[in-house]
Amino acid sequence: MSDPACIDISHWQNFPDFKKVRAAGVVACIMKATEGTSYIDPNRAQNYINATKAGIACCTYHWLKPGNAKEQIQFYLDTIDPVPGERMVIDYEEDGCTLDDLHEAVQALLDDPRKPQVTVYSGHLLKEQLGDTRDGLLANHTDLWLAQYTTGEPSWPSATYPHWTLWQYSEEGQVDGIDGSEVDLNRFDGSDAELVRWITPSKPRKEKRRARVSKARKPSPKGRHARSSGAKERTRHSIRAELCSGIDRK
């Protein structure tokens, strides 16, 4: 697996040269999209387009602030306008945020008809709040992007998350193509190919065709054959050409 295989950025990294970033081994990037109910990262729209053109799989995150979590997530959804099954991340690290805020935010994403995949990013805040207890909502409907800067093995709320999925192990990374700024580095619990599949929108489940058994019919005089019926499968492929931009302060 590449190291780092995944980076996360906001406007602080300006506009990276993503061809160089990809050549350095990075296959995935998570970009800040929104914060609270009004902040939109001003660089994310163009960076998302440039990164995907360079062959880097991308998704976004929302910085959660204390209170009105449902309204914040609606703002996130309205800004991103996600495709079905898109991975969306709740950045849960600000002091003052509570588990009730996080639950409300997660549930707001789960209630969206496009059924996004939900990841929670956190470090000591979530670990301290959960302790050794198991949180059913988080355990059953989210996975963990752990933030912990250590040279040894990380620790996390394992009663809720038996394994971390992504580990942000450094905030002082240097990557070719990102000049004048350090960048967060992340390690995935799997291969590069598995990381790309994880960060990519999930495909809708196909309905199993159920064969209809019918009596054989003789061909009609016009030679038409009896029709068999089955469930129609629909696929949707959506390409984002433009994303909203605005002002952000992280």
C-alpha positions, 0 to 999 in steps of 0.5 A: 500500500502507498504511504501516504495513500490518502490525504485530506485538504482544505483551502489552506493547501491552496490549489495543488498540482494533482498530477504531481500528487498522484505521481507521489502515490496518493490515490485518494483525497478527502476535501473540506466542503462546509462548516456550520450552516454558512461556510463553504470552502472556496477551493474545494470545487476546483480542487475536486475537479482537478483531483478527479481528472488526475485519477484521484478518488475524492469525497468531502467532509463537513466540520460539525459545530455545536448545536443545530446539527440537522440544519448543518447537515442539510447545508452540507447536502445542499452544497454537495448535492451528492450522488446516491451512495456517496461517502460523506464525512462528519468532522467531529472534533470541536470542543462543545460538540456532544454525542447528541449533536453527532447522533443528530448529524448522522441520522440526518445523513441516514434519512437522506433518500440518496443513502450516503455512506457515513464516516465519522472523523474524530480523535480524543473527543469521541474517545473520551465521550464514548469511553468503553460503551458501545454506541449502537447508532454509530456502530451500525451505521458509520465507520471511523476515521481516526485522528491520532498523531503517534509513532506507535499504535493508535487507540480508539473507542473500540467498543463502538468501532472494533477497527478504524478504517482510516487513520490520520497519523500526521498533520505535518506531511510533505507531498509533491505538488502541494507547495508552501503548506503541510498536509494531513497524511492518512493510512487506510486499513487495507490496500490501495484498491480497497481504499479507492472502492471505499471512497467511491460512491457505492453502487445500488444493489441490483434486484434479483430477477425472478423467473416466471414459469408459464406454459409453453405457447405455440407461435402465433401466425405472425411468428411472435414469441411469448414474452417473459417478464423480469425486474427492470434494472436501472443504473444511474451515473452522475458526473459533477462538472461544477460544485459550489464555492464560497468562503471558508476559514479553516 
